[in-house]
Amino acid sequence: MRRTDRGRRGCRLSSGSAAESIPSRLGLLRSVRKARHLGTSLLPKQPVWRTLLAAGAVAVGLSSSGSAIGREILPASSILGAGTVDNTAATDTTSGVNAQLSAAKATGGRVGIPSGQYLSSGWLLDNSAQTADAPDDPRQVTLEGDGPGSTIINAITPGVYALKILGGLKGRANSLNYSPVGGFTIARRAQPLLGSRGLWLSGVGFGRVRDIYATNIEKPVYLESVLSTAFDDVIVASATNGIEIGKGQGYTNFNGNVFKNLQLRLIDKFALYGGPVTNLTINSMVMQGVGTQGDAASGGMNLTFNGDEEGGAGLSINGAYVENNSGEADFVLTNLGKTPVTHVIQSASFNRITGAKYVRTHLKLVGRHHVVFIGAAFNSYNDYQADESRPLFDYDANISTITCIGCTGLNRADNTTGVQNLR
């Protein structure tokens, strides 16, 4: 006889036989949680969902009303592999993976990707049929790997994104699609760099994206019409382009999103670019070695805003290390409207460290802006010499303002606009 019981926080565990007791499995879950909290090694270091599935448990998330939503304490309700999906990079896995992702939409829930190398000619996680938040519409499916160092998704078809994720209500963001997605690396395999594509998010609202590493790809990440989504521990490195932002055919601008622990390194063109952008927050960022010397179409960030459409909330950065970049600027901020857009950058270091590689300016403003630097440092090292032809800031003081509070490095030849430091 099959027995079921409900665990803590609305999780349900189903046993495969009457001989196996539900309380013992609930005890295992509690022990795992306690051990993780205390930092002890009660179990091998592997995801909790893998330990439980290995014990024979099937995890299904429940809401307070009892409907399955797949986003409670257990991160997976099904798992790729088990002899059906190749994880050795021997064959294209797209057909099998997409079939499993499609089948998971019947009830919703997480699909786990075990460690391994996967070939993709276009994985598709399509939540566009979702018309409301869970639990009213529980069909949301999410996808999580064992970590960027363990689960590798390899793009193998030029011009096709290795993984495309569509948000709710036919690709529009207003269904509030709470989606934890991540725990994997996206790279390329057996195809030229030109034309390679990584991760595409379209119409995702109120999502969670975490532990993503994109590398060795021409276009690693495209974020189209993404709203109020948290991006945690995202790394893009050794790529032609960085993270592209766009509205596309979607519902919203890139609006109200937050990055935490963002790393952008060794990128030939711009590291974060596109728009329109509204109210973008970055908490802790490294942007290093991006851009190409002498190429005005490269650099750090190149973001577009429109103060007339979305108001004055622009870019907010809390803690940044910006070093050894080249190209046009560390930041190019463009406002297409007449209403000024305000940006705040605090606790940031801007370092030019060599006379052979440098940005033309740290900050270039196009249109009307108010920029406030708090505790920023503008440094020169080694053989780099400050020069008026490479100003700290490039902007029209008749329409924009730059205010520095508690900053260092302003008393130098390249402060051509005379920005003052308020103490």
C-alpha positions as CSV (number, residue, x, y, z in Angstrom):
1,M,0.0,0.0,0.0
2,R,1.3,3.5,-0.9
3,R,1.4,5.9,2.0
4,T,1.9,9.6,1.9
5,D,2.3,12.2,4.6
6,R,3.1,15.9,4.7
7,G,6.4,17.1,6.1
8,R,7.4,20.5,7.5
9,R,6.9,23.6,5.4
10,G,4.2,21.9,3.3
11,C,6.5,19.3,1.7
12,R,5.1,15.9,0.9
13,L,7.2,12.8,0.7
14,S,5.9,9.6,-1.0
15,S,7.4,6.2,-0.2
16,G,7.7,3.4,-2.7
17,S,6.6,0.7,-0.3
18,A,4.8,0.2,3.0
19,A,7.9,-1.1,4.6
20,E,9.7,2.2,4.4
21,S,8.5,4.6,7.0
22,I,7.7,8.3,6.3
23,P,8.8,9.5,9.7
24,S,12.3,8.1,9.1
25,R,12.6,10.1,5.9
26,L,11.3,13.2,7.6
27,G,13.9,12.7,10.2
28,L,16.6,12.4,7.5
29,L,15.5,15.7,6.0
30,R,15.6,17.4,9.4
31,S,19.1,16.0,10.1
32,V,20.3,17.2,6.7
33,R,18.9,20.7,7.4
34,K,20.5,20.8,10.8
35,A,23.9,19.5,9.6
36,R,23.9,22.1,6.8
37,H,23.0,24.9,9.2
38,L,25.8,23.8,11.6
39,G,28.3,23.2,8.9
40,T,28.9,19.6,9.8
41,S,29.5,16.7,7.5
42,L,26.6,14.4,8.4
43,L,26.1,13.5,4.7
44,P,28.3,13.8,1.6
45,K,28.5,17.3,0.0
46,Q,25.7,17.0,-2.5
47,P,22.3,18.7,-3.0
48,V,19.7,17.7,-0.5
49,W,17.3,16.7,-3.3
50,R,19.9,14.2,-4.6
51,T,20.3,12.6,-1.2
52,L,16.6,12.2,-0.7
53,L,16.0,10.9,-4.2
54,A,18.8,8.4,-3.7
55,A,16.9,7.2,-0.6
56,G,13.8,6.6,-2.7
57,A,11.8,9.7,-1.8
58,V,9.9,11.7,-4.3
59,A,9.6,15.4,-3.5
60,V,6.6,17.5,-4.4
61,G,6.3,21.1,-3.1
62,L,2.9,22.1,-1.7
63,S,1.3,25.5,-1.1
64,S,-0.7,26.2,2.1
65,S,-3.8,25.0,0.2
66,G,-2.1,21.8,-0.8
67,S,-1.5,22.5,-4.5
68,A,1.8,21.6,-6.0
69,I,4.0,24.5,-6.9
70,G,7.5,23.0,-6.9
71,R,9.3,25.8,-5.0
72,E,9.3,24.7,-1.4
73,I,12.2,23.4,0.6
74,L,13.0,20.5,-1.8
75,P,14.6,21.8,-5.0
76,A,13.7,18.9,-7.4
77,S,10.7,16.8,-8.2
78,S,12.4,15.0,-11.1
79,I,15.9,14.5,-12.4
80,L,17.4,14.3,-15.8
81,G,19.4,11.3,-16.7
82,A,18.9,7.8,-15.3
83,G,20.0,6.4,-18.6
84,T,17.7,8.6,-20.7
85,V,19.8,11.7,-21.2
86,D,23.5,11.5,-22.1
87,N,25.8,13.5,-19.7
88,T,29.1,12.6,-21.4
89,A,28.9,15.0,-24.3
90,A,28.6,12.1,-26.7
91,T,25.1,12.9,-28.2
92,D,22.8,15.8,-28.5
93,T,20.4,15.8,-25.5
94,T,17.9,18.4,-26.8
95,S,15.1,16.0,-27.7
96,G,15.1,14.1,-24.5
97,V,15.6,17.2,-22.2
98,N,12.8,19.2,-23.9
99,A,10.4,16.2,-23.7
100,Q,11.0,16.0,-19.9
101,L,10.7,19.7,-19.4
102,S,7.4,19.7,-21.3
103,A,6.1,16.7,-19.4
104,A,6.9,18.4,-16.1
105,K,4.5,21.2,-16.9
106,A,1.6,19.0,-16.0
107,T,2.1,19.5,-12.3
108,G,5.0,22.0,-12.2
109,G,8.2,21.6,-10.1
110,R,11.9,21.6,-10.4
111,V,13.9,19.5,-12.8
112,G,17.4,18.7,-11.6
113,I,20.4,18.4,-13.9
114,P,23.1,16.0,-12.6
115,S,26.8,16.6,-12.9
116,G,28.1,16.1,-16.4
117,Q,28.6,17.5,-19.9
118,Y,25.4,18.0,-22.0
119,L,25.2,18.9,-25.7
120,S,22.4,21.3,-26.5
121,S,21.0,22.5,-29.8
122,G,18.2,24.4,-28.1
123,W,16.9,23.4,-24.7
124,L,13.5,25.1,-24.1
125,L,12.0,25.8,-20.7
126,D,8.6,27.2,-21.7
127,N,6.4,28.6,-19.0
128,S,4.4,30.8,-21.4
129,A,1.2,28.9,-20.8
130,Q,1.2,30.0,-17.1
131,T,-1.5,32.6,-16.6
132,A,-1.2,33.4,-12.9
133,D,1.0,33.1,-9.9
134,A,1.3,29.7,-8.1
135,P,-0.7,28.3,-6.4
136,D,-3.5,29.6,-8.7
137,D,-1.6,28.2,-11.7
138,P,1.0,25.6,-10.5
139,R,2.4,24.7,-13.9
140,Q,5.7,26.5,-13.4
141,V,8.8,24.4,-14.2
142,T,12.4,25.4,-13.1
143,L,15.8,23.9,-13.9
144,E,18.7,23.5,-11.5
145,G,22.1,21.9,-11.9
146,D,24.6,20.6,-9.4
147,G,26.7,23.8,-9.6
148,P,28.7,25.7,-12.3
149,G,31.7,23.5,-11.7
150,S,29.7,20.3,-12.2
151,T,26.9,20.8,-14.7
152,I,28.0,22.0,-18.1
153,I,25.5,22.9,-20.9
154,N,27.3,23.1,-24.2
155,A,25.9,25.1,-27.2
156,I,26.5,23.2,-30.4
157,T,24.3,25.0,-33.0
158,P,25.4,28.4,-34.3
159,G,22.7,31.1,-33.9
160,V,20.7,29.0,-31.4
161,Y,20.7,29.6,-27.7
162,A,21.8,26.6,-25.7
163,L,19.0,27.3,-23.2
164,K,15.9,29.6,-23.7
165,I,13.5,30.3,-20.8
166,L,10.1,31.8,-21.5
167,G,8.2,33.5,-18.7
168,G,4.5,33.3,-18.0
169,L,1.5,34.6,-20.0
170,K,2.9,33.9,-23.5
171,G,6.3,35.3,-22.9
172,R,5.2,38.5,-21.0
173,A,6.3,39.3,-17.5
174,N,3.1,40.1,-15.7
175,S,2.3,36.6,-14.5
176,L,5.0,37.0,-11.8
177,N,7.0,33.9,-12.6
178,Y,8.9,33.0,-9.5
179,S,11.6,30.8,-11.0
180,P,14.8,29.6,-9.4
181,V,17.0,28.7,-12.3
182,G,20.8,28.0,-12.3
183,G,23.6,25.9,-10.9
184,F,25.3,25.3,-14.2
185,T,27.9,26.6,-16.7
186,I,27.0,27.5,-20.3
187,A,29.8,27.1,-22.8
188,R,30.3,26.0,-26.4
189,R,31.5,22.8,-27.9
190,A,32.3,21.6,-31.4
191,Q,31.3,24.9,-33.1
192,P,33.1,28.1,-34.0
193,L,33.0,31.0,-31.6
194,L,31.2,33.2,-34.2
195,G,27.5,32.5,-33.9
196,S,27.6,30.7,-30.5
197,R,24.7,31.5,-28.1
198,G,24.3,30.8,-24.4
199,L,21.3,31.7,-22.1
200,W,18.2,33.6,-23.2
201,L,15.6,34.7,-20.7
202,S,12.4,36.2,-22.2
203,G,9.4,37.6,-20.3
204,V,10.6,36.5,-16.9
205,G,9.1,38.4,-13.9
206,F,9.9,38.2,-10.2
207,G,12.4,35.3,-11.0
208,R,15.5,34.1,-9.3
209,V,18.6,33.3,-11.3
210,R,21.6,32.1,-9.5
211,D,25.0,30.4,-9.9
212,I,25.4,30.9,-13.6
213,Y,28.8,30.9,-15.4
214,A,28.8,31.7,-19.1
215,T,32.1,31.5,-20.9
216,N,33.8,31.1,-24.3
217,I,30.7,32.2,-26.3
218,E,30.0,35.0,-28.7
219,K,26.7,36.1,-27.0
220,P,26.6,34.5,-23.6
221,V,23.5,36.0,-22.0
222,Y,20.4,37.8,-23.4
223,L,17.9,39.2,-21.0
224,E,14.7,40.3,-22.8
225,S,11.8,42.0,-21.1
226,V,12.9,40.9,-17.6
227,L,11.1,42.4,-14.6
228,S,12.0,42.5,-10.9
229,T,14.3,39.5,-11.0
230,A,17.2,38.7,-8.7
231,F,20.5,37.5,-10.3
232,D,22.9,36.1,-7.7
233,D,26.4,35.0,-8.4
234,V,26.5,35.4,-12.2
235,I,29.9,35.3,-14.0
236,V,30.5,36.1,-17.6
237,A,34.1,35.7,-18.7
238,S,36.3,35.1,-21.7
239,A,33.6,36.0,-24.2
240,T,33.1,38.2,-27.2
241,N,30.2,40.1,-25.7
242,G,28.8,40.3,-22.2
243,I,25.2,40.5,-20.9
244,E,22.8,42.0,-23.4
245,I,19.6,43.7,-22.2
246,G,16.6,44.4,-24.4
247,K,12.9,44.8,-24.5
248,G,12.4,42.9,-27.8
249,Q,8.8,42.0,-28.3
250,G,8.2,41.7,-24.6
251,Y,6.0,43.4,-22.1
252,T,8.5,45.5,-20.1
253,N,11.8,47.3,-20.1
254,F,14.6,45.8,-18.1
255,N,13.0,47.1,-14.9
256,G,13.6,46.7,-11.2
257,N,16.2,44.0,-11.5
258,V,19.0,43.3,-8.9
259,F,22.4,41.7,-9.4
260,K,24.4,40.4,-6.5
261,N,28.0,39.3,-6.8
262,L,28.3,40.0,-10.6
263,Q,31.6,39.3,-12.3
264,L,32.3,40.5,-15.8
265,R,35.9,39.7,-17.0
266,L,37.9,39.4,-20.1
267,I,35.2,40.4,-22.6
268,D,36.1,41.9,-26.0
269,K,33.1,44.2,-26.5
270,F,30.8,45.8,-23.8
271,A,30.3,43.8,-20.7
272,L,26.7,44.9,-19.9
273,Y,24.8,46.7,-22.6
274,G,21.4,47.6,-24.1
275,G,18.1,48.9,-22.7
276,P,15.8,50.6,-22.0
277,V,16.9,50.1,-18.4
278,T,14.9,51.3,-15.3
279,N,16.0,51.1,-11.7
280,L,18.9,48.6,-12.0
281,T,20.7,47.7,-8.8
282,I,24.1,46.0,-8.6
283,N,25.4,44.9,-5.2
284,S,29.0,43.9,-5.4
285,M,30.6,43.8,-8.8
286,V,33.9,43.1,-10.5
287,M,34.4,44.4,-14.0
288,Q,37.9,43.7,-15.1
289,G,39.8,43.4,-18.3
290,V,36.8,44.2,-20.6
291,G,36.9,46.1,-23.8
292,T,39.4,46.4,-26.6
293,Q,42.1,49.1,-26.8
294,G,41.2,51.9,-29.2
295,D,37.7,50.5,-30.0
296,A,35.0,53.0,-29.1
297,A,32.4,50.2,-29.6
298,S,33.7,48.4,-26.5
299,G,34.3,49.0,-22.8
300,G,32.5,48.3,-19.5
301,M,28.8,49.1,-19.5
302,N,26.8,50.8,-22.2
303,L,23.2,51.3,-20.9
304,T,20.2,53.2,-22.3
305,F,17.5,54.9,-20.2
306,N,14.4,57.0,-20.9
307,G,13.6,59.4,-18.1
308,D,10.3,60.4,-19.8
309,E,8.9,56.9,-19.9
310,E,10.0,55.4,-16.5
311,G,11.1,58.4,-14.4
312,G,14.4,59.2,-12.8
313,A,15.5,55.9,-11.3
314,G,18.6,54.8,-13.1
315,L,21.6,52.8,-12.0
316,S,22.6,52.1,-8.4
317,I,25.9,50.3,-7.6
318,N,26.9,49.3,-4.1
319,G,30.5,48.1,-4.1
320,A,32.5,47.8,-7.4
321,Y,36.0,47.0,-8.5
322,V,36.6,48.4,-12.0
323,E,40.1,47.8,-13.3
324,N,42.3,47.4,-16.4
325,N,39.5,48.0,-18.9
326,S,39.9,49.6,-22.3
327,G,37.8,51.0,-25.1
328,E,35.4,54.0,-24.8
329,A,34.5,54.1,-21.1
330,D,33.9,52.1,-18.0
331,F,30.3,53.4,-18.1
332,V,28.4,54.9,-21.0
333,L,25.0,56.1,-19.8
334,T,22.5,57.4,-22.4
335,N,19.2,59.0,-21.6
336,L,16.8,59.2,-24.6
337,G,14.3,61.5,-22.7
338,K,14.3,65.1,-21.5
339,T,13.6,64.1,-17.8
340,P,17.0,63.6,-16.0
341,V,17.9,60.1,-14.8
342,T,19.7,59.8,-11.5
343,H,22.5,57.2,-10.8
344,V,24.3,56.5,-7.5
345,I,27.7,54.7,-7.4
346,Q,29.2,54.1,-4.0
347,S,32.3,52.3,-2.7
348,A,33.8,51.9,-6.1
349,S,37.4,51.7,-7.3
350,F,38.3,52.9,-10.8
351,N,41.8,51.8,-11.7
352,R,43.9,52.5,-14.8
353,I,47.0,50.4,-14.3
354,T,49.0,50.5,-17.5
355,G,49.9,53.0,-20.3
356,A,49.2,50.3,-22.9
357,K,45.6,49.6,-22.0
358,Y,43.0,52.0,-20.7
359,V,39.5,53.4,-21.2
360,R,39.2,56.8,-22.8
361,T,37.1,58.0,-19.8
362,H,35.6,56.4,-16.7
363,L,32.1,57.9,-17.2
364,K,30.5,59.1,-20.4
365,L,27.0,60.7,-20.2
366,V,24.8,61.2,-23.2
367,G,21.6,63.3,-22.5
368,R,20.4,64.5,-19.1
369,H,21.7,62.8,-16.0
370,H,22.5,63.4,-12.3
371,V,25.3,61.1,-11.1
372,V,26.4,60.8,-7.4
373,F,29.6,59.1,-6.5
374,I,30.0,58.2,-2.8
375,G,33.4,57.0,-1.5
376,A,34.7,56.4,-5.0
377,A,38.5,56.2,-5.8
378,F,40.0,57.2,-9.1
379,N,43.5,55.7,-9.3
380,S,46.4,55.5,-11.7
381,Y,49.1,52.8,-11.3
382,N,52.4,51.8,-12.8
383,D,53.2,53.7,-16.0
384,Y,49.8,55.2,-16.6
385,Q,49.9,59.0,-16.7
386,A,46.8,61.2,-16.3
387,D,46.2,63.2,-19.5
388,E,43.5,65.7,-20.5
389,S,42.8,63.7,-23.6
390,R,41.5,60.9,-21.4
391,P,39.2,62.8,-18.9
392,L,37.8,61.2,-15.8
393,F,34.3,62.2,-16.9
394,D,32.9,63.1,-20.3
395,Y,29.6,65.0,-20.1
396,D,27.8,68.3,-20.9
397,A,27.8,70.3,-17.7
398,N,25.0,72.4,-19.1
399,I,22.5,69.6,-18.9
400,S,24.0,67.0,-16.4
401,T,25.6,67.1,-13.0
402,I,28.2,64.9,-11.3
403,T,28.6,65.1,-7.5
404,C,31.4,63.4,-5.6
405,I,31.1,62.8,-1.8
406,G,34.2,61.5,0.0
407,C,36.0,60.5,-3.2
408,T,39.7,60.4,-3.9
409,G,41.8,61.0,-7.0
410,L,40.0,64.1,-8.3
411,N,43.0,66.5,-8.0
412,R,44.6,65.6,-11.2
413,A,45.1,66.7,-14.8
414,D,42.4,64.5,-16.3
415,N,39.6,66.1,-14.1
416,T,38.9,68.5,-17.0
417,T,35.4,69.4,-15.9
418,G,36.5,70.5,-12.4
419,V,34.2,68.1,-10.5
420,Q,34.5,69.0,-6.8
421,N,34.6,66.6,-3.9
422,L,32.2,67.2,-1.0
423,R,33.5,66.2,2.4
